[in-house]
């Protein structure tokens, strides 16, 4: 989503904002939950998220905002949880 800001009659500055879906998928990716859409599970989501990650604004707008130590902890804990999530999915159970 592109938002334009106007200041009086001067030139406008553009600021790129990411939608909720992009933010949530990025968070799931940081948590090592990308198995929810990778491996042929949701190929259109996989393709879409690759395009989102390819935007020049993606890293500074979403990735760089999370301190690296926190991102590492999130990934480690997500990797610990993934086997349970995968098992629920394999049984067809809801993640709610």
N, C-alpha and C positions, 0 to 999 in steps of 0.2 A: 504494500500500500504506500503510495507516495502522497505526502502531505505538503502543501505549499503554504508558506507563511508570508504574509505581507506586512510590511512596516510602513504605514503611510503610503506615500507615492513612490517610495524607493523600490529598487529591485527586490524580488522575492528570493528567499533562500529555501532550498528543498531539503527535506529531512525524510529519510526512508524509515518507515515503521513496518514491523513484521506483524502478521496476523497471529491470532491465538494458536491456530493449528501449527504454524511454523515454530512458535515458541515451545509448545508442548512436545512436538516431535523431537526438537533439539534436546529438551530435558530428558526424554526417554532415551535418546542416543547417549547422552552423558552418563545415564544410569546403566548403560550396557544392556538396554532392552531392545536393541535394534533387531533382534530375532523375531519381534512381533511383526515386522514387515519384510525382512530379508529372506533369502533362501527360496524365493518364488512364492512366499506366502501372500504378499500384496505387491505385485510388480509395479502397478501404477503409482503406489505410494513411494516405493523405492525410487522410481524414475523422477517423480516430482521432488522428493527430498534431495536427491542429487543435484537437481537444477537449483533448488533453494540454496544449498550449500555452496554452489558455484558462484553465487552473487558476490560481488566485491564488498558489499555491505554486511554480509552474513557474519563473518568472524568478528569484526569490531562491534557489531550490534548485539550479538548473542553470546558468542564463545568467549571473547575477551572480558566480558563483564563478570564472569565467574572466576574467582581466584584459583590459580592452578592447583593448589593444595586441596581445596574443596572439590574441584572437579575430579582429582585423583581419588579422593575418598568416596565420592559418589560412584565412580566407576567400579572401584574395588567392592563396595557393598552391593552394587547392582549385580556384579558378576557372581557374588555369593547367592543372591536371590534368584538369578535366572533359572537354575535347574528346577526350582519349585514352580515358577511361572510356566516354563516349558511343559512340565508335567500336567499342569492344569489345562493348558491349551490342547495337549494330546488327548486328554479325556473329554474335551469339549466343554469344560466347565467355564463359567463366567469369572472374569477377573474382578468383579464388583465386590 
